[in-house]
């Protein structure tokens, strides 16, 4: 498993995860992520935490296993699936 802790960061790009890999991603302290996560729905697990100061703007449909969202998600017309359920 990979843990990505973004603190006061701007991240742009898609995150791809294969079937044997897991991602723990934490957007903290005014971080901004623009991109899709696991758009092919192949990851073993994806756990995402967004704190109250952080934002995620989707650029494609995304699949996560668990989501703790205290911040802002801009769906921008795309769908976020959490444990298989569209949000």
C-alpha positions as CSV (number, residue, x, y, z in Angstrom):
1,X,0.0,0.0,0.0
2,X,1.1,3.5,-0.7
3,X,0.2,6.4,1.6
4,X,0.1,9.9,0.0
5,X,-0.1,12.7,2.6
6,X,-0.6,16.1,0.8
7,X,-0.2,19.0,3.1
8,X,-0.8,22.5,1.6
9,X,-0.2,21.0,-1.9
10,X,-1.7,21.5,-5.4
11,X,-1.8,18.2,-7.2
12,X,-3.0,17.7,-10.8
13,X,-3.3,14.4,-12.7
14,X,-5.0,11.1,-12.6
15,X,-4.0,8.4,-10.1
16,X,-4.0,4.9,-11.5
17,X,-3.8,1.8,-9.3
18,X,-3.5,-1.8,-10.3
19,X,-5.3,-4.8,-8.9
20,X,-2.6,-5.7,-6.5
21,X,-2.1,-2.2,-5.0
22,X,-3.8,0.0,-2.5
23,X,-3.8,3.7,-1.9
24,X,-4.3,5.7,1.3
25,X,-4.6,9.4,0.3
26,X,-4.9,12.3,2.7
27,X,-5.6,15.8,1.5
28,X,-4.7,18.1,4.4
29,X,-4.3,21.8,5.2
30,X,-5.6,23.6,2.2
31,X,-4.6,20.9,-0.4
32,X,-6.2,20.9,-3.8
33,X,-6.3,17.8,-6.0
34,X,-7.6,18.0,-9.6
35,X,-7.9,14.6,-11.3
36,X,-9.5,11.2,-11.2
37,X,-8.6,8.3,-8.9
38,X,-8.8,4.7,-9.9
39,X,-11.0,5.5,-13.0
40,X,-10.6,1.9,-14.3
41,X,-11.9,0.6,-11.0
42,X,-8.9,-1.8,-10.7
43,X,-7.4,-1.0,-7.3
44,X,-7.4,-3.4,-4.4
45,X,-8.5,-0.6,-2.1
46,X,-8.5,3.2,-2.1
47,X,-9.0,5.1,1.2
48,X,-9.4,8.9,0.8
49,X,-9.5,11.5,3.5
50,X,-10.3,15.2,2.7
51,X,-10.0,17.6,5.6
52,X,-12.1,20.7,6.1
53,X,-9.7,23.1,4.2
54,X,-9.1,20.8,1.2
55,X,-10.8,20.2,-2.2
56,X,-11.0,17.6,-4.9
57,X,-12.1,18.4,-8.4
58,X,-12.9,15.3,-10.5
59,X,-11.7,15.1,-14.1
60,X,-13.2,11.7,-14.6
61,X,-15.3,9.0,-12.9
62,X,-13.5,7.8,-9.8
63,X,-13.7,4.7,-7.5
64,X,-12.7,4.7,-3.9
65,X,-13.3,2.1,-1.2
66,X,-13.8,4.5,1.7
67,X,-14.2,8.3,1.9
68,X,-14.0,10.7,4.8
69,X,-15.0,14.0,3.4
70,X,-14.9,17.1,5.6
71,X,-13.9,19.4,2.7
72,X,-15.2,20.1,-0.8
73,X,-15.7,17.8,-3.8
74,X,-16.5,19.4,-7.2
75,X,-17.9,16.5,-9.2
76,X,-17.7,18.6,-12.4
77,X,-20.3,16.3,-14.1
78,X,-18.4,13.1,-13.2
79,X,-19.4,10.3,-10.8
80,X,-17.7,9.3,-7.6
81,X,-18.3,5.7,-6.5
82,X,-17.7,4.9,-2.8
83,X,-17.6,1.2,-2.2
84,X,-19.5,0.7,-5.4
85,X,-22.2,3.3,-4.7
86,X,-22.6,6.4,-6.8
87,X,-22.5,9.6,-4.8
